[in-house]
Amino acid sequence: MDCPDCLERLYAYLDRELKPDEVTEVRAHLDDCGGCDDNFVIEQRFLARVRDCCTEDKAPAELRTRIVTQLRMDHDAPR
Ligand SMILES: [Zn+2]
């Protein structure tokens, strides 16, 4: 699996909509690839935050953009 394949499946992975063999492939790629793992962590935090603050399943695009921007800043900030 390469990065575009992995990113394409990231949402399905987070939504647990992948087949077991695809889950294995995505996990293997995330272990190998820091870039995709960063994206995965950010998306995972985003989904967790949306679930915390929204009753809706889908966040509005504007809210999504704001949260992802915030998460990326947190993520990139030096500790
Ligand atoms: Zn990758």
PDB file of the backbone (N, CA, C, O) and the ligand in Angstrom, with CONECT records:
HET     ZN  A 101       1
ATOM      1  N   MET A   1       0.849  -1.197   0.000  1.00  0.00           N
ATOM      2  CA  MET A   1       0.000   0.000   0.000  1.00  0.00           C
ATOM      3  C   MET A   1       0.885   1.248   0.000  1.00  0.00           C
ATOM      4  O   MET A   1       1.873   1.305   0.733  1.00  0.00           O
ATOM      5  N   ASP A   2       0.541   2.241  -0.810  1.00  0.00           N
ATOM      6  CA  ASP A   2       1.298   3.496  -0.758  1.00  0.00           C
ATOM      7  C   ASP A   2       0.446   4.600  -0.116  1.00  0.00           C
ATOM      8  O   ASP A   2      -0.700   4.372   0.273  1.00  0.00           O
ATOM      9  N   CYS A   3       1.030   5.795  -0.015  1.00  0.00           N
ATOM     10  CA  CYS A   3       0.383   6.866   0.752  1.00  0.00           C
ATOM     11  C   CYS A   3      -1.007   7.246   0.218  1.00  0.00           C
ATOM     12  O   CYS A   3      -1.948   7.338   1.006  1.00  0.00           O
ATOM     13  N   PRO A   4      -1.165   7.469  -1.102  1.00  0.00           N
ATOM     14  CA  PRO A   4      -2.521   7.812  -1.575  1.00  0.00           C
ATOM     15  C   PRO A   4      -3.560   6.742  -1.251  1.00  0.00           C
ATOM     16  O   PRO A   4      -4.692   7.058  -0.883  1.00  0.00           O
ATOM     17  N   ASP A   5      -3.168   5.471  -1.388  1.00  0.00           N
ATOM     18  CA  ASP A   5      -4.084   4.371  -1.038  1.00  0.00           C
ATOM     19  C   ASP A   5      -4.456   4.425   0.435  1.00  0.00           C
ATOM     20  O   ASP A   5      -5.610   4.234   0.819  1.00  0.00           O
ATOM     21  N   CYS A   6      -3.454   4.689   1.233  1.00  0.00           N
ATOM     22  CA  CYS A   6      -3.666   4.722   2.675  1.00  0.00           C
ATOM     23  C   CYS A   6      -4.611   5.859   3.049  1.00  0.00           C
ATOM     24  O   CYS A   6      -5.552   5.668   3.820  1.00  0.00           O
ATOM     25  N   LEU A   7      -4.351   7.054   2.490  1.00  0.00           N
ATOM     26  CA  LEU A   7      -5.184   8.216   2.830  1.00  0.00           C
ATOM     27  C   LEU A   7      -6.616   8.016   2.351  1.00  0.00           C
ATOM     28  O   LEU A   7      -7.572   8.434   3.002  1.00  0.00           O
ATOM     29  N   GLU A   8      -6.738   7.370   1.206  1.00  0.00           N
ATOM     30  CA  GLU A   8      -8.059   7.095   0.657  1.00  0.00           C
ATOM     31  C   GLU A   8      -8.884   6.225   1.615  1.00  0.00           C
ATOM     32  O   GLU A   8     -10.105   6.359   1.705  1.00  0.00           O
ATOM     33  N   ARG A   9      -8.198   5.345   2.316  1.00  0.00           N
ATOM     34  CA  ARG A   9      -8.896   4.409   3.202  1.00  0.00           C
ATOM     35  C   ARG A   9      -8.968   4.880   4.652  1.00  0.00           C
ATOM     36  O   ARG A   9      -9.558   4.223   5.509  1.00  0.00           O
ATOM     37  N   LEU A  10      -8.348   6.040   4.904  1.00  0.00           N
ATOM     38  CA  LEU A  10      -8.233   6.474   6.294  1.00  0.00           C
ATOM     39  C   LEU A  10      -9.594   6.680   6.962  1.00  0.00           C
ATOM     40  O   LEU A  10      -9.806   6.266   8.102  1.00  0.00           O
ATOM     41  N   TYR A  11     -10.504   7.321   6.245  1.00  0.00           N
ATOM     42  CA  TYR A  11     -11.822   7.586   6.841  1.00  0.00           C
ATOM     43  C   TYR A  11     -12.598   6.291   7.053  1.00  0.00           C
ATOM     44  O   TYR A  11     -13.242   6.086   8.082  1.00  0.00           O
ATOM     45  N   ALA A  12     -12.517   5.434   6.059  1.00  0.00           N
ATOM     46  CA  ALA A  12     -13.201   4.143   6.188  1.00  0.00           C
ATOM     47  C   ALA A  12     -12.600   3.349   7.340  1.00  0.00           C
ATOM     48  O   ALA A  12     -13.303   2.659   8.079  1.00  0.00           O
ATOM     49  N   TYR A  13     -11.283   3.465   7.472  1.00  0.00           N
ATOM     50  CA  TYR A  13     -10.608   2.792   8.577  1.00  0.00           C
ATOM     51  C   TYR A  13     -11.120   3.312   9.920  1.00  0.00           C
ATOM     52  O   TYR A  13     -11.451   2.541  10.820  1.00  0.00           O
ATOM     53  N   LEU A  14     -11.175   4.640  10.027  1.00  0.00           N
ATOM     54  CA  LEU A  14     -11.640   5.250  11.281  1.00  0.00           C
ATOM     55  C   LEU A  14     -13.109   4.931  11.546  1.00  0.00           C
ATOM     56  O   LEU A  14     -13.527   4.805  12.697  1.00  0.00           O
ATOM     57  N   ASP A  15     -13.877   4.802  10.487  1.00  0.00           N
ATOM     58  CA  ASP A  15     -15.297   4.460  10.631  1.00  0.00           C
ATOM     59  C   ASP A  15     -15.517   2.958  10.754  1.00  0.00           C
ATOM     60  O   ASP A  15     -16.650   2.490  10.862  1.00  0.00           O
ATOM     61  N   ARG A  16     -14.416   2.212  10.734  1.00  0.00           N
ATOM     62  CA  ARG A  16     -14.469   0.742  10.831  1.00  0.00           C
ATOM     63  C   ARG A  16     -15.317   0.136   9.707  1.00  0.00           C
ATOM     64  O   ARG A  16     -16.112  -0.779   9.921  1.00  0.00           O
ATOM     65  N   GLU A  17     -15.119   0.677   8.511  1.00  0.00           N
ATOM     66  CA  GLU A  17     -15.867   0.180   7.356  1.00  0.00           C
ATOM     67  C   GLU A  17     -15.005  -0.651   6.421  1.00  0.00           C
ATOM     68  O   GLU A  17     -15.473  -1.090   5.371  1.00  0.00           O
ATOM     69  N   LEU A  18     -13.750  -0.871   6.793  1.00  0.00           N
ATOM     70  CA  LEU A  18     -12.862  -1.644   5.927  1.00  0.00           C
ATOM     71  C   LEU A  18     -13.001  -3.136   6.180  1.00  0.00           C
ATOM     72  O   LEU A  18     -13.405  -3.587   7.252  1.00  0.00           O
ATOM     73  N   LYS A  19     -12.646  -3.874   5.142  1.00  0.00           N
ATOM     74  CA  LYS A  19     -12.545  -5.317   5.322  1.00  0.00           C
ATOM     75  C   LYS A  19     -11.318  -5.644   6.165  1.00  0.00           C
ATOM     76  O   LYS A  19     -10.357  -4.875   6.186  1.00  0.00           O
ATOM     77  N   PRO A  20     -11.344  -6.779   6.861  1.00  0.00           N
ATOM     78  CA  PRO A  20     -10.212  -7.114   7.748  1.00  0.00           C
ATOM     79  C   PRO A  20      -8.850  -7.070   7.061  1.00  0.00           C
ATOM     80  O   PRO A  20      -7.873  -6.614   7.656  1.00  0.00           O
ATOM     81  N   ASP A  21      -8.774  -7.543   5.810  1.00  0.00           N
ATOM     82  CA  ASP A  21      -7.449  -7.527   5.155  1.00  0.00           C
ATOM     83  C   ASP A  21      -7.007  -6.104   4.835  1.00  0.00           C
ATOM     84  O   ASP A  21      -5.810  -5.816   4.842  1.00  0.00           O
ATOM     85  N   GLU A  22      -7.960  -5.203   4.554  1.00  0.00           N
ATOM     86  CA  GLU A  22      -7.609  -3.805   4.319  1.00  0.00           C
ATOM     87  C   GLU A  22      -7.163  -3.137   5.614  1.00  0.00           C
ATOM     88  O   GLU A  22      -6.232  -2.332   5.618  1.00  0.00           O
ATOM     89  N   VAL A  23      -7.827  -3.475   6.702  1.00  0.00           N
ATOM     90  CA  VAL A  23      -7.421  -2.945   8.015  1.00  0.00           C
ATOM     91  C   VAL A  23      -5.974  -3.313   8.297  1.00  0.00           C
ATOM     92  O   VAL A  23      -5.192  -2.474   8.744  1.00  0.00           O
ATOM     93  N   THR A  24      -5.617  -4.558   8.037  1.00  0.00           N
ATOM     94  CA  THR A  24      -4.243  -5.015   8.258  1.00  0.00           C
ATOM     95  C   THR A  24      -3.260  -4.205   7.416  1.00  0.00           C
ATOM     96  O   THR A  24      -2.198  -3.808   7.895  1.00  0.00           O
ATOM     97  N   GLU A  25      -3.628  -3.966   6.152  1.00  0.00           N
ATOM     98  CA  GLU A  25      -2.738  -3.209   5.267  1.00  0.00           C
ATOM     99  C   GLU A  25      -2.579  -1.767   5.725  1.00  0.00           C
ATOM    100  O   GLU A  25      -1.471  -1.230   5.724  1.00  0.00           O
ATOM    101  N   VAL A  26      -3.676  -1.141   6.112  1.00  0.00           N
ATOM    102  CA  VAL A  26      -3.604   0.248   6.578  1.00  0.00           C
ATOM    103  C   VAL A  26      -2.746   0.330   7.838  1.00  0.00           C
ATOM    104  O   VAL A  26      -1.899   1.215   7.953  1.00  0.00           O
ATOM    105  N   ARG A  27      -2.956  -0.574   8.770  1.00  0.00           N
ATOM    106  CA  ARG A  27      -2.160  -0.574  10.005  1.00  0.00           C
ATOM    107  C   ARG A  27      -0.679  -0.736   9.704  1.00  0.00           C
ATOM    108  O   ARG A  27       0.162  -0.050  10.284  1.00  0.00           O
ATOM    109  N   ALA A  28      -0.370  -1.649   8.792  1.00  0.00           N
ATOM    110  CA  ALA A  28       1.032  -1.889   8.443  1.00  0.00           C
ATOM    111  C   ALA A  28       1.639  -0.620   7.853  1.00  0.00           C
ATOM    112  O   ALA A  28       2.773  -0.261   8.171  1.00  0.00           O
ATOM    113  N   HIS A  29       0.873   0.060   6.988  1.00  0.00           N
ATOM    114  CA  HIS A  29       1.397   1.284   6.384  1.00  0.00           C
ATOM    115  C   HIS A  29       1.594   2.385   7.435  1.00  0.00           C
ATOM    116  O   HIS A  29       2.596   3.100   7.409  1.00  0.00           O
ATOM    117  N   LEU A  30       0.646   2.515   8.348  1.00  0.00           N
ATOM    118  CA  LEU A  30       0.759   3.543   9.391  1.00  0.00           C
ATOM    119  C   LEU A  30       1.981   3.293  10.274  1.00  0.00           C
ATOM    120  O   LEU A  30       2.630   4.234  10.730  1.00  0.00           O
ATOM    121  N   ASP A  31       2.282   2.032  10.505  1.00  0.00           N
ATOM    122  CA  ASP A  31       3.477   1.702  11.284  1.00  0.00           C
ATOM    123  C   ASP A  31       4.750   2.135  10.569  1.00  0.00           C
ATOM    124  O   ASP A  31       5.709   2.585  11.195  1.00  0.00           O
ATOM    125  N   ASP A  32       4.741   1.990   9.241  1.00  0.00           N
ATOM    126  CA  ASP A  32       5.938   2.276   8.441  1.00  0.00           C
ATOM    127  C   ASP A  32       6.096   3.748   8.126  1.00  0.00           C
ATOM    128  O   ASP A  32       7.218   4.233   7.986  1.00  0.00           O
ATOM    129  N   CYS A  33       4.984   4.473   8.010  1.00  0.00           N
ATOM    130  CA  CYS A  33       5.001   5.776   7.362  1.00  0.00           C
ATOM    131  C   CYS A  33       4.604   6.863   8.348  1.00  0.00           C
ATOM    132  O   CYS A  33       3.443   6.956   8.747  1.00  0.00           O
ATOM    133  N   GLY A  34       5.572   7.686   8.737  1.00  0.00           N
ATOM    134  CA  GLY A  34       5.314   8.743   9.710  1.00  0.00           C
ATOM    135  C   GLY A  34       4.306   9.769   9.218  1.00  0.00           C
ATOM    136  O   GLY A  34       3.472  10.248   9.987  1.00  0.00           O
ATOM    137  N   GLY A  35       4.385  10.109   7.922  1.00  0.00           N
ATOM    138  CA  GLY A  35       3.480  11.114   7.362  1.00  0.00           C
ATOM    139  C   GLY A  35       2.031  10.699   7.472  1.00  0.00           C
ATOM    140  O   GLY A  35       1.188  11.481   7.913  1.00  0.00           O
ATOM    141  N   CYS A  36       1.733   9.475   7.075  1.00  0.00           N
ATOM    142  CA  CYS A  36       0.360   8.981   7.149  1.00  0.00           C
ATOM    143  C   CYS A  36      -0.064   8.778   8.597  1.00  0.00           C
ATOM    144  O   CYS A  36      -1.231   8.970   8.938  1.00  0.00           O
ATOM    145  N   ASP A  37       0.869   8.396   9.435  1.00  0.00           N
ATOM    146  CA  ASP A  37       0.540   8.212  10.844  1.00  0.00           C
ATOM    147  C   ASP A  37       0.144   9.546  11.472  1.00  0.00           C
ATOM    148  O   ASP A  37      -0.785   9.604  12.278  1.00  0.00           O
ATOM    149  N   ASP A  38       0.859  10.635  11.100  1.00  0.00           N
ATOM    150  CA  ASP A  38       0.478  11.964  11.583  1.00  0.00           C
ATOM    151  C   ASP A  38      -0.944  12.312  11.158  1.00  0.00           C
ATOM    152  O   ASP A  38      -1.749  12.779  11.963  1.00  0.00           O
ATOM    153  N   ASN A  39      -1.238  12.077   9.883  1.00  0.00           N
ATOM    154  CA  ASN A  39      -2.593  12.352   9.397  1.00  0.00           C
ATOM    155  C   ASN A  39      -3.629  11.528  10.148  1.00  0.00           C
ATOM    156  O   ASN A  39      -4.702  12.015  10.503  1.00  0.00           O
ATOM    157  N   PHE A  40      -3.288  10.298  10.375  1.00  0.00           N
ATOM    158  CA  PHE A  40      -4.189   9.404  11.087  1.00  0.00           C
ATOM    159  C   PHE A  40      -4.472   9.913  12.497  1.00  0.00           C
ATOM    160  O   PHE A  40      -5.618   9.933  12.944  1.00  0.00           O
ATOM    161  N   VAL A  41      -3.413  10.322  13.189  1.00  0.00           N
ATOM    162  CA  VAL A  41      -3.578  10.823  14.560  1.00  0.00           C
ATOM    163  C   VAL A  41      -4.466  12.067  14.564  1.00  0.00           C
ATOM    164  O   VAL A  41      -5.347  12.217  15.411  1.00  0.00           O
ATOM    165  N   ILE A  42      -4.214  12.960  13.594  1.00  0.00           N
ATOM    166  CA  ILE A  42      -5.007  14.195  13.518  1.00  0.00           C
ATOM    167  C   ILE A  42      -6.474  13.881  13.236  1.00  0.00           C
ATOM    168  O   ILE A  42      -7.365  14.440  13.877  1.00  0.00           O
ATOM    169  N   GLU A  43      -6.722  12.998  12.290  1.00  0.00           N
ATOM    170  CA  GLU A  43      -8.111  12.644  11.968  1.00  0.00           C
ATOM    171  C   GLU A  43      -8.799  11.967  13.153  1.00  0.00           C
ATOM    172  O   GLU A  43      -9.978  12.199  13.419  1.00  0.00           O
ATOM    173  N   GLN A  44      -8.056  11.141  13.844  1.00  0.00           N
ATOM    174  CA  GLN A  44      -8.617  10.439  14.993  1.00  0.00           C
ATOM    175  C   GLN A  44      -9.006  11.437  16.089  1.00  0.00           C
ATOM    176  O   GLN A  44     -10.077  11.336  16.687  1.00  0.00           O
ATOM    177  N   ARG A  45      -8.115  12.401  16.339  1.00  0.00           N
ATOM    178  CA  ARG A  45      -8.420  13.432  17.340  1.00  0.00           C
ATOM    179  C   ARG A  45      -9.592  14.283  16.898  1.00  0.00           C
ATOM    180  O   ARG A  45     -10.446  14.664  17.699  1.00  0.00           O
ATOM    181  N   PHE A  46      -9.615  14.578  15.591  1.00  0.00           N
ATOM    182  CA  PHE A  46     -10.725  15.365  15.061  1.00  0.00           C
ATOM    183  C   PHE A  46     -12.055  14.657  15.311  1.00  0.00           C
ATOM    184  O   PHE A  46     -13.006  15.266  15.800  1.00  0.00           O
ATOM    185  N   LEU A  47     -12.116  13.393  14.980  1.00  0.00           N
ATOM    186  CA  LEU A  47     -13.356  12.638  15.171  1.00  0.00           C
ATOM    187  C   LEU A  47     -13.744  12.573  16.644  1.00  0.00           C
ATOM    188  O   LEU A  47     -14.920  12.680  16.992  1.00  0.00           O
ATOM    189  N   ALA A  48     -12.747  12.397  17.500  1.00  0.00           N
ATOM    190  CA  ALA A  48     -13.025  12.342  18.932  1.00  0.00           C
ATOM    191  C   ALA A  48     -13.600  13.674  19.406  1.00  0.00           C
ATOM    192  O   ALA A  48     -14.537  13.714  20.204  1.00  0.00           O
ATOM    193  N   ARG A  49     -13.017  14.768  18.897  1.00  0.00           N
ATOM    194  CA  ARG A  49     -13.484  16.081  19.316  1.00  0.00           C
ATOM    195  C   ARG A  49     -14.897  16.359  18.803  1.00  0.00           C
ATOM    196  O   ARG A  49     -15.727  16.915  19.522  1.00  0.00           O
ATOM    197  N   VAL A  50     -15.161  15.971  17.564  1.00  0.00           N
ATOM    198  CA  VAL A  50     -16.510  16.158  17.021  1.00  0.00           C
ATOM    199  C   VAL A  50     -17.532  15.364  17.839  1.00  0.00           C
ATOM    200  O   VAL A  50     -18.632  15.845  18.112  1.00  0.00           O
ATOM    201  N   ARG A  51     -17.160  14.164  18.217  1.00  0.00           N
ATOM    202  CA  ARG A  51     -18.089  13.344  19.009  1.00  0.00           C
ATOM    203  C   ARG A  51     -18.332  13.954  20.379  1.00  0.00           C
ATOM    204  O   ARG A  51     -19.420  13.839  20.945  1.00  0.00           O
ATOM    205  N   ASP A  52     -17.288  14.612  20.908  1.00  0.00           N
ATOM    206  CA  ASP A  52     -17.442  15.262  22.211  1.00  0.00           C
ATOM    207  C   ASP A  52     -18.387  16.448  22.162  1.00  0.00           C
ATOM    208  O   ASP A  52     -19.159  16.671  23.095  1.00  0.00           O
ATOM    209  N   CYS A  53     -18.330  17.213  21.073  1.00  0.00           N
ATOM    210  CA  CYS A  53     -19.030  18.497  21.094  1.00  0.00           C
ATOM    211  C   CYS A  53     -20.252  18.531  20.186  1.00  0.00           C
ATOM    212  O   CYS A  53     -21.004  19.504  20.229  1.00  0.00           O
ATOM    213  N   CYS A  54     -20.475  17.530  19.383  1.00  0.00           N
ATOM    214  CA  CYS A  54     -21.612  17.555  18.466  1.00  0.00           C
ATOM    215  C   CYS A  54     -22.458  16.298  18.645  1.00  0.00           C
ATOM    216  O   CYS A  54     -21.943  15.207  18.888  1.00  0.00           O
ATOM    217  N   THR A  55     -23.734  16.480  18.520  1.00  0.00           N
ATOM    218  CA  THR A  55     -24.597  15.310  18.496  1.00  0.00           C
ATOM    219  C   THR A  55     -24.732  14.788  17.071  1.00  0.00           C
ATOM    220  O   THR A  55     -25.086  13.632  16.838  1.00  0.00           O
ATOM    221  N   GLU A  56     -24.434  15.689  16.113  1.00  0.00           N
ATOM    222  CA  GLU A  56     -24.514  15.295  14.710  1.00  0.00           C
ATOM    223  C   GLU A  56     -23.377  14.339  14.373  1.00  0.00           C
ATOM    224  O   GLU A  56     -22.294  14.410  14.954  1.00  0.00           O
ATOM    225  N   ASP A  57     -23.637  13.464  13.446  1.00  0.00           N
ATOM    226  CA  ASP A  57     -22.614  12.542  12.992  1.00  0.00           C
ATOM    227  C   ASP A  57     -21.550  13.251  12.163  1.00  0.00           C
ATOM    228  O   ASP A  57     -20.353  13.001  12.304  1.00  0.00           O
ATOM    229  N   LYS A  58     -22.021  14.144  11.295  1.00  0.00           N
ATOM    230  CA  LYS A  58     -21.110  14.867  10.412  1.00  0.00           C
ATOM    231  C   LYS A  58     -20.998  16.315  10.881  1.00  0.00           C
ATOM    232  O   LYS A  58     -22.004  16.980  11.128  1.00  0.00           O
ATOM    233  N   ALA A  59     -19.773  16.787  10.999  1.00  0.00           N
ATOM    234  CA  ALA A  59     -19.552  18.178  11.350  1.00  0.00           C
ATOM    235  C   ALA A  59     -19.673  19.032  10.091  1.00  0.00           C
ATOM    236  O   ALA A  59     -19.316  18.585   9.001  1.00  0.00           O
ATOM    237  N   PRO A  60     -20.173  20.254  10.235  1.00  0.00           N
ATOM    238  CA  PRO A  60     -20.181  21.163   9.078  1.00  0.00           C
ATOM    239  C   PRO A  60     -18.758  21.432   8.609  1.00  0.00           C
ATOM    240  O   PRO A  60     -17.820  21.421   9.406  1.00  0.00           O
ATOM    241  N   ALA A  61     -18.605  21.672   7.314  1.00  0.00           N
ATOM    242  CA  ALA A  61     -17.270  21.834   6.725  1.00  0.00           C
ATOM    243  C   ALA A  61     -16.468  22.916   7.437  1.00  0.00           C
ATOM    244  O   ALA A  61     -15.265  22.769   7.655  1.00  0.00           O
ATOM    245  N   GLU A  62     -17.140  23.997   7.793  1.00  0.00           N
ATOM    246  CA  GLU A  62     -16.429  25.119   8.406  1.00  0.00           C
ATOM    247  C   GLU A  62     -15.872  24.734   9.779  1.00  0.00           C
ATOM    248  O   GLU A  62     -14.735  25.058  10.123  1.00  0.00           O
ATOM    249  N   LEU A  63     -16.698  24.041  10.543  1.00  0.00           N
ATOM    250  CA  LEU A  63     -16.260  23.567  11.865  1.00  0.00           C
ATOM    251  C   LEU A  63     -15.101  22.594  11.709  1.00  0.00           C
ATOM    252  O   LEU A  63     -14.120  22.644  12.450  1.00  0.00           O
ATOM    253  N   ARG A  64     -15.235  21.725  10.745  1.00  0.00           N
ATOM    254  CA  ARG A  64     -14.200  20.731  10.487  1.00  0.00           C
ATOM    255  C   ARG A  64     -12.864  21.403  10.195  1.00  0.00           C
ATOM    256  O   ARG A  64     -11.831  21.036  10.754  1.00  0.00           O
ATOM    257  N   THR A  65     -12.907  22.412   9.291  1.00  0.00           N
ATOM    258  CA  THR A  65     -11.681  23.123   8.925  1.00  0.00           C
ATOM    259  C   THR A  65     -11.049  23.769  10.152  1.00  0.00           C
ATOM    260  O   THR A  65      -9.834  23.719  10.341  1.00  0.00           O
ATOM    261  N   ARG A  66     -11.897  24.378  10.983  1.00  0.00           N
ATOM    262  CA  ARG A  66     -11.380  25.058  12.171  1.00  0.00           C
ATOM    263  C   ARG A  66     -10.724  24.055  13.127  1.00  0.00           C
ATOM    264  O   ARG A  66      -9.630  24.301  13.635  1.00  0.00           O
ATOM    265  N   ILE A  67     -11.376  22.961  13.360  1.00  0.00           N
ATOM    266  CA  ILE A  67     -10.841  21.975  14.306  1.00  0.00           C
ATOM    267  C   ILE A  67      -9.554  21.359  13.774  1.00  0.00           C
ATOM    268  O   ILE A  67      -8.585  21.195  14.516  1.00  0.00           O
ATOM    269  N   VAL A  68      -9.545  21.016  12.480  1.00  0.00           N
ATOM    270  CA  VAL A  68      -8.340  20.394  11.913  1.00  0.00           C
ATOM    271  C   VAL A  68      -7.168  21.361  11.957  1.00  0.00           C
ATOM    272  O   VAL A  68      -6.044  20.960  12.259  1.00  0.00           O
ATOM    273  N   THR A  69      -7.421  22.647  11.654  1.00  0.00           N
ATOM    274  CA  THR A  69      -6.358  23.647  11.731  1.00  0.00           C
ATOM    275  C   THR A  69      -5.804  23.718  13.141  1.00  0.00           C
ATOM    276  O   THR A  69      -4.589  23.743  13.339  1.00  0.00           O
ATOM    277  N   GLN A  70      -6.693  23.750  14.118  1.00  0.00           N
ATOM    278  CA  GLN A  70      -6.288  23.793  15.522  1.00  0.00           C
ATOM    279  C   GLN A  70      -5.468  22.556  15.896  1.00  0.00           C
ATOM    280  O   GLN A  70      -4.436  22.660  16.558  1.00  0.00           O
ATOM    281  N   LEU A  71      -5.932  21.408  15.470  1.00  0.00           N
ATOM    282  CA  LEU A  71      -5.237  20.162  15.797  1.00  0.00           C
ATOM    283  C   LEU A  71      -3.854  20.132  15.170  1.00  0.00           C
ATOM    284  O   LEU A  71      -2.894  19.665  15.782  1.00  0.00           O
ATOM    285  N   ARG A  72      -3.757  20.640  13.926  1.00  0.00           N
ATOM    286  CA  ARG A  72      -2.446  20.646  13.266  1.00  0.00           C
ATOM    287  C   ARG A  72      -1.494  21.568  14.011  1.00  0.00           C
ATOM    288  O   ARG A  72      -0.316  21.246  14.160  1.00  0.00           O
ATOM    289  N   MET A  73      -1.983  22.707  14.481  1.00  0.00           N
ATOM    290  CA  MET A  73      -1.139  23.613  15.246  1.00  0.00           C
ATOM    291  C   MET A  73      -0.686  22.954  16.540  1.00  0.00           C
ATOM    292  O   MET A  73       0.486  23.042  16.905  1.00  0.00           O
ATOM    293  N   ASP A  74      -1.607  22.296  17.234  1.00  0.00           N
ATOM    294  CA  ASP A  74      -1.242  21.577  18.459  1.00  0.00           C
ATOM    295  C   ASP A  74      -0.191  20.532  18.160  1.00  0.00           C
ATOM    296  O   ASP A  74       0.793  20.365  18.880  1.00  0.00           O
ATOM    297  N   HIS A  75      -0.449  19.823  17.045  1.00  0.00           N
ATOM    298  CA  HIS A  75       0.392  18.684  16.687  1.00  0.00           C
ATOM    299  C   HIS A  75       1.812  19.140  16.348  1.00  0.00           C
ATOM    300  O   HIS A  75       2.785  18.480  16.712  1.00  0.00           O
ATOM    301  N   ASP A  76       1.922  20.287  15.640  1.00  0.00           N
ATOM    302  CA  ASP A  76       3.225  20.763  15.187  1.00  0.00           C
ATOM    303  C   ASP A  76       3.958  21.563  16.259  1.00  0.00           C
ATOM    304  O   ASP A  76       5.168  21.771  16.163  1.00  0.00           O
ATOM    305  N   ALA A  77       3.231  22.009  17.274  1.00  0.00           N
ATOM    306  CA  ALA A  77       3.854  22.854  18.290  1.00  0.00           C
ATOM    307  C   ALA A  77       4.914  22.079  19.064  1.00  0.00           C
ATOM    308  O   ALA A  77       4.712  20.915  19.411  1.00  0.00           O
ATOM    309  N   PRO A  78       6.038  22.726  19.330  1.00  0.00           N
ATOM    310  CA  PRO A  78       7.066  22.048  20.124  1.00  0.00           C
ATOM    311  C   PRO A  78       6.592  21.792  21.549  1.00  0.00           C
ATOM    312  O   PRO A  78       5.873  22.602  22.133  1.00  0.00           O
ATOM    313  N   ARG A  79       6.993  20.690  22.080  1.00  0.00           N
ATOM    314  CA  ARG A  79       6.566  20.373  23.448  1.00  0.00           C
ATOM    315  C   ARG A  79       7.569  20.924  24.447  1.00  0.00           C
ATOM    316  O   ARG A  79       7.391  20.762  25.655  1.00  0.00           O
TER     317      ARG A  79
HETATM  318 ZN    ZN A 101       2.182   6.910   3.879  1.00  0.00          ZN2+
END
